[in-house]
């Protein structure tokens, strides 16, 4: 643990004691916003950005250490753990490096190389490798043994070849060099699968696409991966022109690693064939899978960061404030859903109107909306930005022009996630007798009044302000977006006398039970008039250990 803390401290440029204190608080169950705001004196004022990085790195490095311990135990159990190998494993600083070191000792099904070793062909492989002046066919003849499954010279040489191939392919130093080279020099090549041109028209930009792996942006990488998953595109890593009859650069690196070169000695041609097969059969697919996996991970991380940034901006959009609002959820055939909420977001009235095609009840709709606005003294009109939003915006413009005395203002509002909220358990509890479609209009109206308070009720993944959200790791996406919501709520704070359970539960130090207790107490006894009243209330009967100061709410 000390080494993990020291490493994170070095990455963050802070003292190890600060990291140690933050790790202890995280392990106790404290959240990042709670630590950033209420434990500054303990962590030496680490901010929320530093703490988020610390939390992520702590998770990764702990997983790395757990895997390291498991690998050491496995190799030691096999009786193959040397001091040098143990040192290398303990110094491995990435999961990839750790797995490369473990590869020769990993339990796996019987391979052709293992079968050849069992047949006694190890000495043949070692002999030809150590002394290329030996004639392969002559040496192999000594190992022909039908009882051991070595029928002839060809079979003996084939077995020896697989022994060397597996030995070369499991060399951690070689894998590191090849991986580093391919990261810099490889081209990701995408091609359309024959016969899929029409079906995959949306991927036409990638029907014949080549781009350096190291500079490929996340959105193009994710598009190619999606096309491949849908059976439209094929993809491969290539280096240079790879002309037929020429040596692949990676084959040259394998030969150099094991000092194999063509000096016209009897075994040189055979060893060259071993090198070619090592690359083509053993290493190419393995490294391609690894590097494309890294590309996907990096692309997912960037996509999630973009999603998080957009969500942050949406959540912290300027609220219109406590003003009576009419929400319009646009629609054509099924009509526009209308909901009027008061300054606190309480539903006052609702209706369904049909101003657009095919009904075209324009004037009737204007009259209905005007009556609702006059009855409830509406100040704002919130228009969802979905289907028929432009037509509905024109409707609002005409309504405002016809009734200037009402002094109303219209605003186009993102309706991302409104349909998800409408069908959620939370919405059903809040409006058990209200049609699902009307609940969406309520949400649109409320998110103009206070975007954060309303959007916090929706699963962040369902708000839909990013690309390829269904292609990325759902666990990482949820973790990243939850962190954004958590940070936004705690940066702004909430009004304890109006906040919903969903909003209160996002306050650092509170949980769903405490949030429900606060709302229940508020409903039964009225608003909390002072902090002292909140402190004395029974809502803290089952308080968590990291309950925040009351002033945070």
Phi, psi and omega per residue, in radians:
X1 nan -0.668 3.133
X2 -1.050 -0.691 -3.133
X3 -1.185 -0.646 3.092
X4 -1.111 -0.825 3.142
X5 -1.063 -0.736 -3.128
X6 -1.136 -0.704 -3.141
X7 -1.151 -0.774 3.111
X8 -1.117 -0.696 3.126
X9 -1.054 -0.707 3.123
X10 -1.151 -0.722 3.136
X11 -1.126 -0.663 -3.105
X12 -1.490 -0.279 -3.080
X13 1.259 0.641 3.135
X14 -2.224 3.076 -3.124
X15 -1.378 2.531 3.110
X16 -0.983 -0.563 3.141
X17 -1.116 -0.595 3.100
X18 -1.148 -0.763 3.130
X19 -1.134 -0.761 -3.138
X20 -1.027 -0.738 3.135
X21 -1.155 -0.733 -3.137
X22 -1.154 -0.724 3.125
X23 -1.071 -0.731 3.125
X24 -1.072 -0.710 3.136
X25 -1.195 -0.723 3.103
X26 -1.086 -0.708 -3.139
X27 -1.170 -0.441 3.098
X28 -1.377 -0.171 3.127
X29 1.845 0.043 3.116
X30 -1.202 2.556 3.120
X31 -1.587 2.845 3.132
X32 -1.039 -0.842 3.116
X33 -1.034 -0.676 3.136
X34 -1.085 -0.819 -3.116
X35 -1.138 -0.762 -3.100
X36 -1.105 -0.567 -3.045
X37 -1.713 -0.618 -2.975
X38 -2.061 0.054 3.103
X39 -2.299 0.558 -3.130
X40 -1.054 -0.650 -3.104
X41 -1.177 -0.413 3.141
X42 -1.436 -0.727 -3.049
X43 -1.648 0.037 -3.097
X44 1.238 0.591 3.058
X45 1.151 0.657 2.974
X46 -1.105 2.330 -3.131
X47 -1.538 3.056 -3.033
X48 -1.154 -0.560 3.105
X49 -1.152 -0.786 3.096
X50 -1.089 -0.711 -3.110
X51 -1.182 -0.632 3.098
X52 -1.117 -0.781 3.116
X53 -1.104 -0.749 3.129
X54 -1.031 -0.789 -3.113
X55 -1.093 -0.742 -3.113
X56 -1.191 -0.784 -3.141
X57 -1.175 -0.636 3.107
X58 -1.063 -0.751 3.133
X59 -1.088 -0.820 -3.106
X60 -1.115 -0.840 -3.063
X61 -1.212 -0.553 3.062
X62 -1.198 -0.712 3.075
X63 -1.100 -0.692 3.113
X64 -1.076 -0.769 -3.134
X65 -1.171 -0.676 3.096
X66 -1.081 -0.741 3.124
X67 -1.178 -0.667 3.126
X68 -1.053 -0.800 3.135
X69 -1.077 -0.743 3.138
X70 -1.109 -0.725 -3.119
X71 -1.183 -0.784 3.116
X72 -1.025 -0.746 -3.140
X73 -1.125 -0.713 -3.124
X74 -1.124 -0.794 -3.115
X75 -1.210 -0.666 3.123
X76 -1.125 -0.657 3.119
X77 -1.108 -0.545 3.115
X78 -1.391 -0.127 -3.112
X79 1.282 0.439 -3.055
X80 -2.065 0.190 -3.079
X81 -1.479 1.879 3.101
X82 -1.643 2.799 3.101
X83 -1.006 -0.698 -3.131
X84 -1.146 -0.766 3.129
X85 -1.133 -0.728 3.122
X86 -1.057 -0.725 3.122
X87 -1.105 -0.790 -3.139
X88 -1.070 -0.737 -3.133
X89 -1.140 -0.716 -3.140
X90 -1.203 -0.458 3.136
X91 -1.563 -0.183 -3.122
X92 -1.042 2.201 -3.047
X93 -1.891 0.047 3.050
X94 -2.396 2.771 3.112
X95 -1.138 -0.606 -3.139
X96 -1.117 -0.817 3.125
X97 -1.078 -0.711 -3.125
X98 -1.089 -0.779 -3.133
X99 -1.196 -0.580 3.078
X100 -1.087 -0.734 3.142
X101 -1.178 -0.577 -3.081
X102 -1.430 -0.312 -3.000
X103 -0.891 -0.794 -3.119
X104 -1.170 -0.311 -3.039
X105 -1.910 -0.002 -3.103
X106 -1.234 2.339 3.102
X107 -1.192 2.181 -3.123
X108 -2.559 2.925 -3.136
X109 -1.109 2.784 -3.111
X110 -1.059 2.187 -3.138
X111 -1.741 2.985 3.105
X112 -1.101 -0.598 3.106
X113 -1.163 -0.715 3.115
X114 -1.152 -0.711 3.109
X115 -1.080 -0.687 3.122
X116 -1.165 -0.664 3.091
X117 -1.124 -0.716 3.116
X118 -1.121 -0.462 3.133
X119 -1.492 0.049 3.081
X120 1.475 0.360 -3.086
X121 -1.599 0.054 3.131
X122 -1.073 -0.690 -3.135
X123 -1.153 -0.613 3.099
X124 -1.139 -0.803 3.138
X125 -1.068 -0.809 -3.124
X126 -1.135 -0.693 -3.113
X127 -1.095 -0.839 -3.124
X128 -1.202 -0.597 3.130
X129 -1.208 -0.752 -3.072
X130 -1.378 -0.431 -3.112
X131 -2.441 1.524 -3.134
X132 -1.115 -0.129 3.110
X133 -1.333 -0.198 3.092
X134 -1.305 2.534 3.109
X135 -1.474 2.076 -3.063
X136 -0.949 -0.843 -3.073
X137 -1.139 -0.691 -3.133
X138 -1.140 -0.792 -3.141
X139 -1.152 -0.714 -3.093
X140 -1.119 -0.551 -3.105
X141 -1.038 -0.507 -3.120
X142 -1.258 -0.244 -3.058
X143 -1.881 0.045 3.118
X144 -1.176 2.177 -3.117
X145 -2.720 1.787 -3.071
X146 -1.043 -0.586 -3.110
X147 -1.160 -0.472 3.114
X148 -1.635 0.079 3.118
X149 1.524 0.203 3.110
X150 -1.831 1.624 -2.955
X151 -1.292 -0.612 -3.065
X152 -2.708 -3.076 -3.118
X153 -1.075 -0.724 -3.139
X154 -1.043 -0.765 -3.142
X155 -1.143 -0.653 3.123
X156 -1.122 -0.783 3.139
X157 -1.193 -0.608 3.101
X158 -1.113 -0.769 3.129
X159 -1.119 -0.750 3.112
X160 -1.092 -0.658 3.122
X161 -1.072 -0.765 -3.127
X162 -1.190 -0.548 3.080
X163 -1.088 -0.836 -3.138
X164 -1.198 -0.682 3.124
X165 -1.001 -0.820 -3.117
X166 -1.186 -0.609 3.111
X167 -1.150 -0.788 3.134
X168 -1.128 -0.766 -3.045
X169 -1.197 -0.269 -3.118
X170 -1.849 0.264 3.119
X171 -1.463 1.966 -3.033
X172 -1.091 -0.653 -3.136
X173 -1.123 -0.752 3.103
X174 -1.111 -0.789 -3.139
X175 -1.018 -0.705 3.136
X176 -1.116 -0.752 -3.140
X177 -1.136 -0.791 -3.122
X178 -1.133 -0.730 -3.133
X179 -1.101 -0.751 3.128
X180 -1.118 -0.728 3.137
X181 -1.115 -0.817 -3.108
X182 -1.146 -0.607 3.105
X183 -1.031 -0.625 -3.101
X184 -1.517 -0.598 -2.946
X185 -1.932 -0.291 -3.016
X186 -1.270 2.611 3.058
X187 -1.931 2.299 3.020
X188 -1.547 2.052 -3.066
X189 -1.921 2.169 3.105
X190 -2.031 2.414 3.120
X191 -2.416 2.589 3.088
X192 -1.310 2.456 3.072
X193 -1.317 2.310 -3.070
X194 -0.917 2.287 3.117
X195 1.565 -0.069 -3.101
X196 -1.823 0.156 -3.053
X197 -1.028 -0.803 -3.082
X198 -1.291 -0.778 -3.132
X199 -1.090 -0.616 -3.085
X200 -1.825 0.615 -3.073
X201 -0.978 -0.557 -3.100
X202 -1.191 -0.249 3.113
X203 -1.800 0.318 -3.006
X204 -1.052 -0.462 3.113
X205 -1.127 -0.272 -3.072
X206 -2.030 0.243 3.133
X207 -1.113 -0.521 3.109
X208 -2.592 1.370 -2.972
X209 -2.173 2.266 3.078
X210 -2.269 2.302 -3.105
X211 -2.677 2.464 3.109
X212 -0.988 2.330 -3.129
X213 -1.032 -0.720 -3.021
X214 -1.191 -0.373 -3.078
X215 -2.017 0.152 -3.100
X216 -1.242 2.152 3.132
X217 -1.247 2.750 -3.010
X218 -1.072 -0.681 -3.048
X219 -1.178 -0.588 3.113
X220 -1.310 -0.664 3.097
X221 -1.067 -0.798 -3.123
X222 -1.180 -0.572 3.083
X223 -1.133 -0.752 3.121
X224 -1.142 -0.737 3.114
X225 -1.091 -0.689 3.116
X226 -1.146 -0.761 3.117
X227 -1.062 -0.651 3.105
X228 -1.192 -0.737 -3.138
X229 -1.135 -0.533 -3.141
X230 -1.518 0.050 3.091
X231 1.338 0.352 -3.127
X232 -1.699 -0.688 -3.056
X233 -2.017 2.676 2.907
X234 -1.977 2.692 3.132
X235 -2.445 2.673 3.136
X236 -2.754 2.683 3.029
X237 -1.655 2.333 3.122
X238 -2.302 2.697 3.082
X239 -2.207 2.114 3.141
X240 1.096 -2.733 -3.106
X241 -1.458 -0.357 3.126
X242 0.858 0.969 -3.102
X243 -1.231 2.510 3.102
X244 -1.012 2.420 3.098
X245 1.517 -0.137 3.109
X246 -1.774 2.675 -3.140
X247 -1.347 2.291 3.080
X248 -1.178 2.446 -3.141
X249 -0.939 -0.606 -3.126
X250 -1.250 -0.516 3.046
X251 -1.132 -0.705 3.099
X252 -1.073 -0.655 3.128
X253 -1.193 -0.626 3.104
X254 -1.163 -0.789 3.120
X255 -1.054 -0.736 3.140
X256 -1.136 -0.685 -3.115
X257 -1.055 -0.627 -3.061
X258 -1.960 0.280 3.072
X259 0.978 0.761 3.088
X260 -1.814 2.089 3.129
X261 -2.559 2.660 -3.069
X262 -1.475 1.822 3.071
X263 -2.014 0.384 3.122
X264 1.074 0.486 3.012
X265 -1.438 2.786 -3.045
X266 -0.944 -0.665 -3.066
X267 -1.664 -0.038 -3.059
X268 -1.086 -0.731 -3.135
X269 -1.119 -0.740 3.136
X270 -1.137 -0.730 3.114
X271 -1.145 -0.613 3.068
X272 -1.092 -0.671 3.091
X273 -1.138 -0.658 3.075
X274 -1.051 -0.763 3.136
X275 -1.092 -0.808 -3.140
X276 -1.047 -0.787 -3.128
X277 -1.207 -0.594 3.086
X278 -1.014 -0.773 -3.139
X279 -1.229 -0.901 -3.005
X280 -1.231 -0.690 -3.027
X281 -1.623 -0.743 -2.998
X282 -1.683 -0.792 -2.921
X283 -1.720 -0.611 -3.040
X284 -1.036 -0.944 -3.107
X285 -1.104 -0.714 -3.138
X286 -1.063 -0.857 -3.113
X287 -1.244 -0.634 3.096
X288 -1.064 -0.781 3.111
X289 -1.059 -0.780 3.139
X290 -1.088 -0.838 -3.057
X291 -1.240 -0.650 3.063
X292 -1.191 -0.570 3.047
X293 -1.123 -0.723 3.081
X294 -1.118 -0.718 3.122
X295 -1.078 -0.765 3.117
X296 -1.087 -0.786 -3.139
X297 -1.050 -0.776 3.128
X298 -1.139 -0.714 3.127
X299 -1.144 -0.695 3.107
X300 -1.111 -0.761 3.140
X301 -1.052 -0.766 3.140
X302 -1.169 -0.713 3.122
X303 -1.106 -0.715 3.124
X304 -1.146 -0.659 3.107
X305 -1.121 -0.704 3.096
X306 -1.131 -0.779 3.106
X307 -1.004 -0.810 -3.109
X308 -1.109 -0.717 3.131
X309 -1.103 -0.788 3.137
X310 -1.130 -0.694 3.115
X311 -1.121 -0.733 3.115
X312 -0.993 -0.833 -3.137
X313 -1.106 -0.676 -3.124
X314 -1.189 -0.768 -3.121
X315 -1.135 -0.630 -3.077
X316 -1.737 0.345 3.019
X317 -1.062 2.538 -3.076
X318 -1.034 2.179 3.125
X319 -1.321 2.554 3.080
X320 -1.302 -0.378 3.091
X321 1.642 -3.112 -3.070
X322 -1.312 1.418 3.130
X323 -2.321 2.488 3.124
X324 -1.014 2.295 -2.991
X325 -2.353 2.421 3.031
X326 -1.807 2.129 3.131
X327 -1.733 2.313 3.127
X328 -2.072 2.059 3.050
X329 -1.758 1.760 -2.986
X330 -1.103 2.683 3.075
X331 -2.929 2.805 3.131
X332 -1.808 -1.519 -3.072
X333 -1.033 -0.736 -3.085
X334 -1.513 0.000 3.080
X335 1.500 2.999 3.090
X336 -1.685 2.290 3.112
X337 -1.565 2.375 -3.043
X338 -2.151 2.358 3.066
X339 -2.454 2.389 3.086
X340 -1.974 2.220 3.098
X341 -2.111 2.625 3.133
X342 -1.437 -3.003 -3.040
X343 -1.119 -0.344 3.123
X344 -1.710 0.026 -3.132
X345 1.583 0.091 3.136
X346 -1.306 2.339 -3.130
X347 -1.227 2.212 -3.137
X348 -1.856 -0.664 -3.030
X349 -2.787 2.804 3.085
X350 -2.720 2.804 -3.123
X351 -2.863 2.961 3.012
X352 -2.206 2.240 -3.108
X353 -2.149 2.781 -3.032
X354 -2.277 1.195 -3.061
X355 -1.397 -0.371 -2.988
X356 -1.821 3.104 3.112
X357 -1.056 2.535 0.063
X358 -1.570 0.024 -3.042
X359 -1.481 -0.737 3.075
X360 1.014 0.682 3.106
X361 -1.613 1.068 -3.016
X362 -1.134 -0.992 -3.073
X363 -1.113 -0.691 3.118
X364 -1.089 -0.679 3.120
X365 -1.140 -0.766 3.106
X366 -0.981 -0.760 -3.114
X367 -1.135 -0.732 -3.127
X368 -1.144 -0.769 -3.136
X369 -1.148 -0.695 3.129
X370 -1.098 -0.701 3.141
X371 -1.142 -0.729 3.124
X372 -1.137 -0.729 -3.118
X373 -1.159 -0.693 3.137
X374 -1.212 -0.728 -3.098
X375 -1.087 -0.642 -3.020
X376 -1.975 0.225 3.091
X377 0.907 0.928 -3.093
X378 -1.227 2.319 3.084
X379 -1.745 -0.609 -3.000
X380 -2.180 2.566 3.024
X381 -2.089 2.052 3.126
X382 -1.759 2.151 -3.088
X383 -1.985 2.138 3.093
X384 -1.148 2.551 -3.036
X385 -1.660 0.442 3.136
X386 -1.552 -2.634 -3.127
X387 -0.977 2.364 3.118
X388 1.196 0.332 -3.133
X389 -1.188 -0.647 3.136
X390 -1.135 -0.761 3.115
X391 -1.113 -0.684 -3.135
X392 -1.241 -0.553 3.061
X393 -1.097 -0.712 3.089
X394 -1.096 -0.655 3.105
X395 -1.060 -0.787 3.141
X396 -1.139 -0.673 3.109
X397 -1.042 -0.794 -3.137
X398 -1.160 -0.678 3.111
X399 -1.044 -0.793 -3.117
X400 -1.158 -0.682 3.124
X401 -1.161 -0.661 -3.114
X402 -1.261 -0.464 -3.076
X403 -2.235 1.137 -3.093
X404 -1.102 -0.469 -3.091
X405 -1.123 -0.432 -3.132
X406 -1.303 -0.293 3.090
X407 0.904 0.897 -3.121
X408 -1.605 2.717 3.107
X409 -2.217 2.376 3.115
X410 -1.812 2.561 3.114
X411 -2.469 2.303 3.048
X412 -1.403 2.279 -3.034
X413 -2.141 2.436 3.046
X414 -1.145 2.231 3.120
X415 -1.791 0.320 3.129
X416 -0.986 2.173 3.091
X417 1.491 -0.079 -3.104
X418 -1.096 -0.687 -3.131
X419 -1.203 -0.555 3.096
X420 -1.176 -0.793 3.097
X421 -1.049 -0.735 -3.068
X422 -0.983 -0.642 -3.084
X423 -1.714 0.150 -3.077
X424 -1.423 2.831 3.096
X425 -1.108 -0.627 3.134
X426 -1.093 -0.777 3.131
X427 -1.164 -0.654 3.122
X428 -1.112 -0.651 3.099
X429 -1.232 -0.642 -3.101
X430 -1.296 -0.689 -3.115
X431 -2.296 1.239 -3.059
X432 -1.106 -0.487 -3.072
X433 -1.798 0.142 -3.058
X434 -1.783 2.433 3.102
X435 -1.072 2.534 -3.101
X436 -0.972 -0.715 -3.086
X437 -1.138 -0.601 3.124
X438 -1.239 -0.598 3.111
X439 -1.014 -0.613 3.108
X440 -1.095 -0.702 3.119
X441 -1.154 -0.640 3.079
X442 -1.080 -0.780 -3.136
X443 -1.087 -0.715 3.125
X444 -1.089 -0.734 3.115
X445 -1.136 -0.786 -3.094
X446 -1.185 -0.614 -3.101
X447 -1.253 -0.286 2.975
X448 -1.340 -0.693 3.121
X449 -1.124 -0.808 -3.119
X450 -2.697 1.610 -3.069
X451 -0.966 -0.772 -3.082
X452 -1.088 -0.839 -3.090
X453 -1.085 -0.552 -3.107
X454 -1.523 -0.765 -3.073
X455 -1.223 -0.389 3.138
X456 -1.170 -0.257 3.122
X457 -1.368 -0.208 -3.021
X458 -1.841 2.458 3.017
X459 -0.954 2.125 -3.069
X460 -0.896 -0.607 -3.127
X461 -1.106 -0.431 -3.054
X462 -1.537 -0.082 -3.129
X463 -1.324 -0.460 2.947
X464 1.149 0.945 3.118
X465 -1.998 0.519 3.120
X466 -2.583 2.976 3.129
X467 -1.698 2.637 3.021
X468 1.006 0.581 -3.086
X469 -1.137 -0.425 3.137
X470 -1.557 -0.109 -3.125
X471 -1.655 -0.344 -3.056
X472 -1.592 2.942 3.107
X473 -1.024 2.078 -3.089
X474 -1.187 -0.534 3.102
X475 -1.171 -0.815 3.130
X476 -1.147 -0.693 3.135
X477 -1.090 -0.846 -3.131
X478 -1.074 -0.741 -3.130
X479 -1.104 -0.780 -3.118
X480 -1.168 -0.751 -3.098
X481 -1.279 -0.632 3.066
X482 -1.065 -0.654 3.113
X483 -1.114 -0.681 3.116
X484 -1.105 -0.831 3.134
X485 -1.046 -0.784 -3.134
X486 -1.030 -0.825 -3.131
X487 -1.131 -0.729 -3.122
X488 -1.117 -0.820 -3.121
X489 -1.059 -0.763 -3.081
X490 -1.339 -0.385 3.066
X491 -1.287 -0.640 -3.086
X492 -1.561 -0.665 -3.039
X493 1.479 2.998 -3.130
X494 -2.382 2.805 3.022
X495 -1.579 1.992 -3.050
X496 -1.102 -0.343 -3.100
X497 -1.614 -0.111 3.121
X498 -2.255 -0.283 -3.048
X499 -1.139 2.496 3.095
X500 -1.360 2.956 3.080
X501 -1.030 -0.759 -3.113
X502 -1.042 -0.691 -3.125
X503 -1.290 -0.785 3.134
X504 -1.069 -0.630 -3.103
X505 -1.149 -0.313 3.137
X506 -1.513 -0.148 3.104
X507 -1.227 2.304 -3.116
X508 -1.046 2.285 -3.134
X509 1.702 -0.276 3.089
X510 -1.767 2.772 3.026
X511 -2.294 -3.140 -3.063
X512 -1.058 -0.659 -3.120
X513 -1.137 -0.821 3.123
X514 -1.124 -0.682 3.112
X515 -1.070 -0.768 3.107
X516 -1.125 -0.661 3.107
X517 -1.094 -0.716 -3.141
X518 -1.109 -0.825 -3.117
X519 -1.147 -0.721 3.127
X520 -1.103 -0.756 3.124
X521 -1.125 -0.700 3.128
X522 -1.126 -0.724 3.133
X523 -1.151 -0.630 -3.067
X524 -1.429 -0.681 -3.015
X525 -1.965 -0.058 -3.125
X526 1.614 -3.098 -3.062
X527 -1.139 2.625 3.024
X528 -1.371 2.093 -3.061
X529 -1.497 -0.465 -3.131
X530 -2.469 2.886 3.045
X531 -1.128 -0.612 3.134
X532 -1.070 -0.660 3.139
X533 -1.139 -0.661 3.102
X534 -1.181 -0.701 3.123
X535 -1.087 -0.672 -3.062
X536 -1.432 -0.237 -3.087
X537 -1.184 2.877 -3.085
X538 -1.477 0.103 -3.063
X539 -1.184 -0.374 -3.075
X540 -1.620 0.242 -3.072
X541 -0.942 -0.610 3.135
X542 -2.107 1.099 -3.024
X543 -1.343 2.568 3.035
X544 -1.378 2.831 -3.059
X545 -1.163 -0.430 -3.101
X546 -1.897 0.659 3.110
X547 -1.025 2.315 -3.085
X548 -1.334 2.879 2.993
X549 -1.034 2.562 -3.094
X550 -1.067 -0.465 -3.101
X551 -1.076 -0.325 -3.121
X552 -1.210 -0.350 3.106
X553 -1.920 nan nan
